[in-house]
Amino acid sequence: QVQLVESGGGLVQPGGSLRLSCAASDIAFDVYTMAWYRQAPEKQRELVARITNRGSTNYADSVKGRFTISEDNAKNMVYLQMDSLKPEDTAVYYCYADGILSSHKYWGQGTQVTVSS
């Protein structure tokens, strides 16, 4: 059974860093694009960063140069390194898997990130 489990969220001061982790079970990264989305209160869920099965990445303009997505195929983990955090980065962050050869799509349960002094 496919599961995506996020961890690493929390409270951090502006300018600080956090690393989010996504443990993916029963997913082969070579046939999935992995991504991080976020949803702030009263706002739509938005794409933060994406990594393809070939390792290509792209980012939302608001996080370029501050966030880095990566994956460890051996451990079936996806990471989001977040640096220079701002209050506007406060949101629930979700791990997402999008099937390349299928219509399968999966979401994690989310992890809260709060940037505040």
N, C-alpha and C positions, 0 to 999 in steps of 0.2 A: 504494500500500500504506500502510495506516494505521500510523503510528509515534508513540509518545510517548516523548520523551527528556528525562529530568530532569537537572538540574545545580544546583550551588550548595551542596551539602551540605559538611560538614566538622566540625572540632572548634572549639567555642566555649565560653567560660567562662560560668558561671551569670550571668544578667543581661544577657548579650550578645544580638546580633541576627544573623540570617541571612536571606537571601532566596533561596528556591528558585524555579527556573524550569522550565517544562515546554514544550518545543517540540513542537507537534502538527502532523503532516503528514497531508494528505488527510482532514482533519476540518473540517466546517463548524460553527462554534460555535452557529449558530442552530438546529441540530437535535440538539445534544448538551448534556447537563449535564456539567460538568467538576468534578472533585473532587480533593482530596488525602486519602490514607489514610496510616496509619503502622502499623508493626508492630515492637514491641519484642521482645527475646529472650524466648522461652517465653510469649508473649502472643498473643492473636488480633489480626488486622488490624482497625483501627478507623478510622471516618470522622473526619477532622480538620476539613475545611471543604468546602463545596459552593457552586457558583455556577451558577444556571440560565441558560437561553438568554435570559432577560429581565433578567438581572443581579441577581436576588435571591440573597442569600447566607444560609447558616446554618453554625453552628460547633458543635463539641463543647463542652460546658460547661467542660472543662478548659483550653480555649485561648481562650475568649471574652475580648475586651478585650486580648489579647496578639498574636493572629495575624490577618492580613488576606489574604483571597483576592481576586485580581483577574485580569482577562484583557484582552489586547490583540488585538482581532479583526483588525486590519490585519496584525499580525505572527504571528497564530496562536500566541500564547503565553499560558500561564497561570502566575501567580505565587503564591507564598505568602510573605508577609512575616511573619517570626517575631521578635517582640521579647520582652524580659524572659524569656529562655529559662531553663528549669529542668532539673535533671538528669533528671527524669521525662519530659522531652520527647525523650530519647535514643531513637532508633528509625531504621528504614529508612523513608523517606517515598516514597510512590508516587503518581504522577499517574494519574488514571482518567477515562475518557470513557464516558458512558452514553447510548446512543441514545434519543432521545425518540420518534421515529417508527419505530424499528426495535428489534430485540433485540440490536443490536451493542453490545458492551462491550469496552473495551480497557484494558490496563494498561501502564504504563511499567516499566522494569527496576529502578527504585528508586535512591535516593541516601541515603547514610548521614549522619545528623546525630547528633553526640555532644556532649553538654553536660557538661562536667567541668572542675574546677579542677586 
